[in-house]
């Protein structure tokens, strides 16, 4: 049973787009609202993309950049809070967190795609020329 759960988690961390799609479909069946389902899938699968980027960085360069990722997340959260405070005059944490979390989805989705392509190209080049 443990190996089955481990395999499922590994699949979702390797292919977070699959996790996004499954979360979207389940939410769509429950709510019947595509827009709300898309946003829920975006919110819930964000952690999959963050972890996938972490493991891609380990695979490509052989060392962990987890602390750099955490530092990046903290800096982005601080920037969002300051911008929200400058515009609104007060900080509404739920709105700041929602914007921060969805921005991180965009960043880590693009990082996941870029690192995947880079890893494939790097492996192809080293295999071809070695």
N, C-alpha and C positions, 0 to 999 in steps of 0.2 A: 504494500500500500504506500509506503514511504517513497519507493522508487517511482511509482505512478505520479504522485503529487510533485516530486522533484522534476520529473519529465515535463509535466504541464507548466510548471513555473519556468523551466528552462526554455520551453517553446515561446512563452509570452515575452521573456526577456530577450530572446534572439530575434523574434519577429513581433515587435510591439504593434505594428499595423494590424495584425491578426487580433490582438487584444482590443484595439480600438474598434474594429469592425464587429466583433462579438458583443462588446458592450453596447454599441449603437443598435444592433439588431434586437437585443434583449430589451433595451429601453424603448425601442420603436414598437415592439409587440405589446409592451405594458402600457405606454402612454398614448400611442397612436399619433404622436406629434414629432415630426422629423426634426424640427428646429431644436426643440428641447432635448431630444435624444442625442443629437449631434453635440450639443453643449455638455451634456452629462458624459458622453463618451470622451470628449476632449478633456474634461476635468479628471475623470477616473484613470484614463490611460496615460496621463502626463508622467506619473511616477514610473511607468514602464519605459517611456522614452528616456527619462533621466538615467535610470539604471542601465538601459541598453547602451547609451552613450558612454557611461562609465566603463562597462565591460568591453566595448569596442576600443576605447583608449588603452585598456590593459592589453588587449589582443594585438593591437597595432604596434605600440611602443614598449610593451613589456613592463610597464610600471603603472601604479595607481595614481590617478589625478583626482581622487575623491575629495580631498580637502580643497583643491582648486575649484571643483564644481560647487561645493558648499559655500566657499567664499564668493563665487560668482552669483549664486542664488541670494546670498545676504546683501550683496551690493545692489543687485537689481531690485530687491525688496525695499531697500533704503531709498533708492532713486524714485521708485513709484510712490513711496510715502511722502517724500519731499515735494514731488510734482503735484500730487493730490492736495497737499497742504497749501501750496502756493496758489493753486487754482481755486479751491473751495474754501480755504481759510480754516478748515478743521479737517481732521482725519477720520474718515468713516472706514474702519478696519475691514469690514466685509467687502466693500467696493474695492479697496486697495488690494486686498488679497485676491479677489476674483480677477482683477486686471493683471496683477503680478503672475498669477498661476497660468492664465491664458497666454500671456506673453512668453512665459517659459515654455509652454507647449510649442509655440511657434519656433523659438530658438532651438529647443532640443529636437524637434522634428527635423528641422533643417540640418542640424548637426548630425543626427542619425543618418540621414540620406547622404550627406557629404562624406562622413567617415566610412560608411558602407562602400560607397563608390571608390574612395581613396584606398581602402583596404583591398578591394578586388583588383584595382589597377596596380597597386604595389606588389601584390602577390603574383599577378600575371607578369609583371616586368622582372621580378626577381627569379621567377621560374623560367622565363624565356631566356634571360641573359646570364644564368648561372650554370 
